[in-house]
Amino acid sequence: MKTLLIKNARNIITMDSERTQYPGGSIYIEGQEIKAIGVNLPYETADEVIDARNQIIYPGLINTHHHLYQTFTRNIPLAQNCELFDWLITLYDIWRHIKPEDVYLSAAVGLGELLKSGCTTASDHFYVFPDGISGELIDEEIRAAQELGIRFFPTRGSMSLGRSKGGLPPDEVVQSENVILKDTMRVIETYHDPSPFSMVRVGVAPCSPFSVSRDLLRESANLARSYGVRMHTHLAESQDEDQFCLEKLGMRPLELMEQTGWVGNDVWFAHGIWFNEQEIIKLGTCGCGVAHCPSSNMKMKSGTMPIMDMLGAGVKVGLGVDGSASNDSSNMLMELKVMNLLHNLQHGTKALSAEDCLYIATKGSSKVLGWEDSIGSLEVGKAADLFMVNANRLEFAGALFDDASLPILTGTPQVDRTIVGGKTVVKDGRLVNVNEEHLAIAAQKAASRMLETASKYMKKNYKKSRITKKVFR
């Protein structure tokens, strides 16, 4: 196996259980695996040697919730300054025109941005399958991830409850339950690799209580557990969701999850803002995880996750950027900074330090994904997933007093090098495996075509559409 020696770092921030640091340390890697870490290692040569003088090394950040296809609907005027349900209704009529190549390009852009901000493992929740378009859309995301070299955890999402059945999404972007379950099995059987250093793991992810039926939730849980894969969905994101569940189902969202088999240590929810005290205790007891998405929650005025209550109750908490259209970015370092500032405001300046936030985005996220045996910290036996920043960059001048907090509190949210499984995928701040300029041009062209197609459709079918009037005029 190819060997890699990263030597003489300014510091190595491990995020192990003791939060050990190694000033002047080195890391020796064989294949994907860290074989030695510390100071004065007995290694001088390797197939590749990186002199990390003046560099600080961190474990790769782990993104636990995203919608990569939304990269093509960032900065849409009408989708700004509105809350979740209005935002979704606005964008469904654009997403219905997505094509396989759009999925590939939007995933490549989003994953590339994640890599450039220190993310080495990304989970994605893909649930929009328009009528008349190939159902093998999640395959395009996996193709993009493999080309860029990021560790990927796609979840096969679904929507079965269209407006004609009392759901929120239009019927044109939902699928029958038989189609959903059959393709979910195909995706798992084709791509899921449960090995420790796997580059692709697959999860099962019905979208939300307001877009799927109870039967689909129940059958999806049974299917996931029959294959031994993890389960993911949105939950407790907004008060509108609470109201929908109470009015339509006569119960709170978590009660619905309990009735359909969606609690356990193989389940993680996105957002988790509106859980009450008893529900938080229940989540901690049953081992559920929650993906915290601070920027999205602030933008949509959804609320603030009660993170201190969750951590106190033993709930597994990780970090997520959420979909690009509700964040307008896929930058994990920026998300860390927002998280730190938000909880300083919400819970007080003593609640979560910047280093605590880093721990949540690494070790915490690995627990949420059930992958803590291989990723989330820099330790012997774990994957060589890491990012590096040059401490001599101008924006760090006057700030070199706490290496663990440095890229969160100061500087610009970018890294100098990202390594996944022992392979460099970002060097000198640029993607190694794709031409960024060519990708950006192709992606913008595809995004413009998708919006133009949506505009023509809306003008033809809904002449009084808010989208037609305000977005595409």
Helices and strands as residue ranges (DSSP letters): E 3-7, E 11-12, E 26-30, E 33-38, E 48-51, E 55-59, E 61-63, G 68-73, G 77-79, H 84-95, H 100-116, E 119-126, H 138-148, E 151-158, G 163-165, G 171-173, H 177-191, E 203-206, H 214-227, E 231-235, H 239-249, H 253-259, E 267-271, H 277-286, E 289-292, H 294-299, H 307-312, E 316-319, G 324-326, H 332-347, H 354-359, I 360-364, H 365-368, E 386-390, G 394-396, H 406-409, E 417-420, E 423-427, E 430-431, H 436-461, H 466-470
